[in-house]
Amino acid sequence: MEVRLLTGFLVVSLTALGVLLMGTVIPHLLARTGHGEAVDTRWLVMASVVALLTAIVASVLATRRLLAPIELALTTAKAFAAGDHSARVPDLGRPELVELVDALNAAAGQVERSELDRQRHTADIAHELRTPLTALQAGLEELRDGLVPASHARLAALHDQASRLGRVVNDLAELSAVESPGLQLTLDHVDLAEVAEDAVAARAGAMSAAALTWRTELDPGVVVGADADRLHQVIGNLLANCTAYCRAGDTVVVRVRADDQRGVLEVADSGPGLSEEERTHVFDRSWRGSGGRTRPGSGLGLPITRALVVAQRGEVELTSGVDQGTSVRIILPLAR
């Protein structure tokens, strides 16, 4: 407000000063020095008053025209700061302010998305921690009150709930870390076949316990620019999903091949697959398909996988169908 008043006052004052100089002082000086004819003072005063009023009106209109768009943008910014995250600066009708409007609206959109992500992340934490925590609390209260004996089976069940709680906390922390702009990656030349072979060997015991069969089809020499440890984690997450959701007797195939200037790693299974609706949510946080809701897990394996792959300049593709199995392809640029 002070800036607007000061700007208007300066414009009006300078204009009025110029009008008075041109309309009164200069003609009088000319008349006195003999270089001009005598001028009627009344006409000079009237002309000066008219010029002054005209200058004032013009200055006020110009000031309003200059400051009105800025005040509208300021009002919108105050509404956004007060909690209305849907507030956006409208088209101000001024070509020179288009860039300013676009920048303000882009910043508002980013803040709104960040707030939605924060709320969703908080809901994820509450949802994932509530079930095991409630079961653990209820079981401990039963033991404390002597309602059930402290049998081995009962203690084992409570231990399983505590383990699930720990897995959820670790997965949430991992997801937060991999989505952070400060994620540290050690990018190097990595042979996809070697990493895949190591990851399959690490998960062989779990797949055997789930009565799955597996095989590998690994083309050697497919070298990509990636972080070997994070890539091992990605393949481990995909194999863990196969172990959790496939049926006894299903087959898991791990493939590595080169496709043009890209390295492709594929983990495919012959499991129950996903419906079209389930495929649209498969990378959502804490989401699990209808076949996995009774199984332990946080539902964060695929979101973590995608975040890690994207951080390494890669892509994730998933194809699936009901009773047709699921295939997840990790695509990374070949190392130069």
N, C-alpha and C positions, 0 to 999 in steps of 0.2 A: 504494500500500500504506500509506504513512504517513497519507494522508487518511482511509482506512478505519479504521485503528487509532485515530486521534485522534477521529473521529466516534463510534465505539463507546465509547471511554473517557469522553468527555464525557457521552454519554447515560446510561451506567451510573452515573457519579459523581453527576450531578445527581439521578437517580432515587433512588439510595441515600441521598443527603443529605436529600432530602425525606421519605423513609420514616423515617429516624432522627429527624428533627425531630418528625414527627407521632407516632411511636411511643414515644419515650423522653423527649426533652427537654421537650416541651410538657406531657405528663402530670405529670412531676416538678415542673415549675414550678407547675402548678395545685395539686398536692398540698401544696407548701410554702407557697403563699400562702393556703391555706385555702378556695379556691374549688372544690376537687374532692376526691373521696374518695381515701384511700390506695390506691395501686395496687401489686399484687404485682410485684416487680422481675423475677421469673423469667418471668412471662407476658409482660411487656414485652419482655424479651430474645428470647424465642421468637418472638413476633410480629414483632419487628424482623428476625430472621434469615430467617423465611419471606418477609417482604415484600422483603428484600434479594435473596434468591435468585430470587424471582419477577421482580423488576425486571431482574436480570442476564439471565435467560433471555429475557424479552420484548425487551430491548434488542438482544441478539445476533440473535434471529430478525428483528427489524425492520431491523437493519443489513444482514443478509444479503439480505433481500428487496429493500431499496432499491438495494444495490450490485451484486447478481448480474447484472442486465441490462446495466449499464454495463461490468462486467468482460467480459461476453460480447462486447459491441461493441468493447471495447478489444482483445481477443484477435483478433477478425476484422480489425481495422485493422492490427495487427502482422503478421498473415499476409499481408495485401495488400501492406504495405510490404516484406515479405521476398521478394516476387516472385510470390505466388499471386494473379494478377489476376482469378481466378474467385471469390475469396472474397467473400461477401456476408453482411451482418448478417441473421440470421433474424428471424422474428416473435417479439418478446420477450414477447408476451402482456400488454403494458401499454398501454392506450389513450393514456396521456399521452406515450409514447415513439414513437408511430407516425410523427410528423413527423420526429423525429431519425433513425429507421431509414430512412425514405424519402430523406432528404437524403444520408445516408452512402452508400446504395446508388446513388443517382443520380450522386454524385461518383465513385464507383468505376467505374460504367459509362462515364462520360465519359473517365476516365483510360485505361480498357481500350481504348475506341475510338480514342483518340489514339495509343496505342501500336501498335495494329494498322495505323492509317494510316501511322505512321512506318515500320513494317516494310515495308508494301506500297510506300511511296514509295521506300525504299532498294532494294527488289527491282526496281522500275521503272527506276531509274537504272542499276543493274547490267546489267539485261537490254538496255536501249536503247543503252548505251555499248559493250557487249562486242563486238557484231558489227562495227561500223565500225572500232573501235579495233584489233581483231584483224586485220582485213583491211589496215588501214593499216600496222600494225607488220610484218606478213608481207611486204608489198610493199616497204617500206623496207629490210628485211633482205636481200631478194633483190637490190635495187639495190646495197646496200653490199658484198655478197659477190661482185658481178659475175656473178650467175647469169642475169640478164636485162639487156638493154641499156636505157639510160635514154631510151627512145623517147618521142615525143610522146604516143602512145596510152597508154603505161604511166603517164606522169606525169599525164595527164588522169584516168585511173582512180583514182589515188591522191588527186588533188585532189577528185574526187567523194566519196570516202570521208571526207576531211577536212571537206568541206562538210556531209555528212550528220551527222557528229559535231557540228559547230557548230549545226546545226538542232535536234538532239536536246537539246543543252545549253540552247539558247535557249528551247525549248518547255517544258522542265522548270522553268526559272527563271520563265517566264511563268505556268505552272500554279500554282507555289508562290505567286507574287505575287497572282494573282486569287483564290486560296482563302484568302488571309490576311485576318484581320479588319480589318487596317489598309489595305485596298485603297482608294485614292483615286479617287472618281468625281466628275465635274462634271455633275450632273443639270441639264438645261435642257429647254426646249421644242424638240423635234427633229421635223422633217418626215421621216417614214419614206421617202417616195418620193424625196426629194432624196438622202438617205444611200444608199439602194439604187442609185440611178442612178450615183452617184459610185463605189460599190464595183464595180459591173458594168463601168464604164469602166476601172477599174484592173486588172481581171482579163481584159479582152477579149483581150489579146495571148496570154495563156496558154491561154485556151479555144480561140482560133483555132489555135494550135500543136498542140493535142490533137484538132483536126478536129471540134470540137463546134459546134453551132448553138445560138443562144440568143435569147430575146426577153423583154421586160418587159411586165407588166400592172400599172401603178402608178396607183392612185387618189390624186389630189392632196389635200392638206389633212388627211392623217392625222397628227396631231401627238401625240407621246407624250412623257412625261417620261423622258429617258434621257441617257446620255453619248454624244455624237455620235461621238467617236473610237473608243470601245469598241464601239459599235454597228457602225461601219464594219469593225472588226476581226472581229466576229462574222460579218458577211455575207461578208467575205473568206475566212474559214475554211471556210464552207459551200461557196463557189464553188471553193475549192482542193480540197475533197473531190470535187466533181463532176469537176474536171479530172483528178484522180488515178485515180478509179475508173470513170468512164464510158468507153464504147467510142467509137471514131471513128464519127461520124455521129449520136450521141445528141444529144438536145435538153435544154437547161436553160431553165427558166422561173422568173423572179423576179416575185412578185406582192406587192402591198401593198394592203390594204383595211381598212376599219373594221368591227368586229363588236361591236355594242352599245357598251359603254364600254371597248372594248379595241382596240388597233391590232395587226394581224396582218401579219407579213412571212413569206412562204413561198418557199422555194427548192426546186423540184421538178425531177427529172431523169427521163429514160427509160432509165437505166442498168440494169445487171444486177440491182439490188435486193439485198435481204437475206433470209435464211431466218428462221424464227421464233426459232431458237436464237441466231442472230447478233444479232437485234434486242435480246435481253436483255442483251447485252454491249457494245452500241454506244457507250455512254457510259463504259465502264470505261477506266481509264488504260492506255495502251500497247497496247490491243487493236486488232487490225485483222482485217477479214473475210478469208475464204479468197481472195478475188480481189485483195486488196491486200497480201498478205504478200511478194510479190516486188517491190513498188514502194517507192521511197524515201519515208521519212516516219517520224514518231515515234509516230503513233497517238494523239496528244494533242489534236488539233484539236477534236474534239467535246467532250471533257471541259472544255477551256478555254472553248469556246463556252457550254456550259451554266452554268459557274461565273460567267461574265460576265453572262449573262442573269438568273440568279437574284439576283446582286448588284444588279441594276437593278429588282428586284421583278417580274420577268417569269417566263415559263414556256417550256419547250421541249417540243414534241411531235414525234414521228417516226412515220411510217407507211411501210411498205415491204413488198415481196413479191418472191419470186424471179421475175426477168424482168418485173417490174411497176414498176420504178423505185423511187425513194425521194423522200419529201417531208418536209422539216423546216420546222416552223412556229415562229416566234418570236412570242410573245404578250406585249404590254406594255400597261400601263394608259394610257389617253389622258390627255393633260395637261389640267388643270382651269384 
